Structure formats: structure tokens, C-alpha cells
Amino acid sequence: MELAIVIAGAVVVYRACLTAVFYPVPFWDFRRWH
């Protein structure tokens, strides 16, 4: 249960980093789109 939460959090952070690197958009916009 906790492991799944950690993995999900890691994926969100990973995708957020990719978005920040390849598509420099506000973080709020990323959250709205996701």
C-alpha cells in the first residue's frame, strides 16, 4: 500500500521534471492538465 503511494509520487515528480525540462510551463498549468 505504502509502496504504491511512493511509486505514484515518484512518477508524478518524474513527469513534472520532464515537463519542466522539455516544456517550460507554469507548474499550476501542469497540475491542471494532469
Backbone torsions as a table, in degrees:
resi	resn	phi	psi	omega
1	MET	NA	-54.1	180.0
2	GLU	-66.8	-36.6	-179.7
3	LEU	-60.9	-40.1	179.3
4	ALA	-62.8	-38.8	179.5
5	ILE	-65.4	-42.2	179.4
6	VAL	-63.2	-43.6	179.5
7	ILE	-63.3	-44.8	179.8
8	ALA	-60.8	-42.8	179.3
9	GLY	-63.2	-40.9	-179.8
10	ALA	-64.1	-40.1	179.5
11	VAL	-64.4	-42.3	179.6
12	VAL	-62.7	-44.7	179.4
13	VAL	-64.5	-41.5	179.8
14	TYR	-61.0	-47.0	180.0
15	ARG	-67.3	-35.5	178.5
16	ALA	-63.9	-39.7	179.4
17	CYS	-66.2	-43.4	179.1
18	LEU	-61.3	-42.2	179.4
19	THR	-62.4	-41.3	-178.4
20	ALA	-68.1	-32.2	-176.8
21	VAL	-80.3	-50.2	-174.0
22	PHE	-89.1	-32.0	-179.6
23	TYR	-128.8	87.6	-178.1
24	PRO	-66.5	85.7	178.0
25	VAL	-123.0	158.0	178.6
26	PRO	-55.2	145.6	-178.8
27	PHE	-63.5	-33.2	-179.4
28	TRP	-65.2	-33.8	179.4
29	ASP	-67.8	-37.8	178.1
30	PHE	-63.9	-42.3	-179.8
31	ARG	-65.8	-38.4	-179.5
32	ARG	-66.5	-41.5	-178.7
33	TRP	-70.1	-38.9	-178.8
34	HIS	-75.1	NA	NA
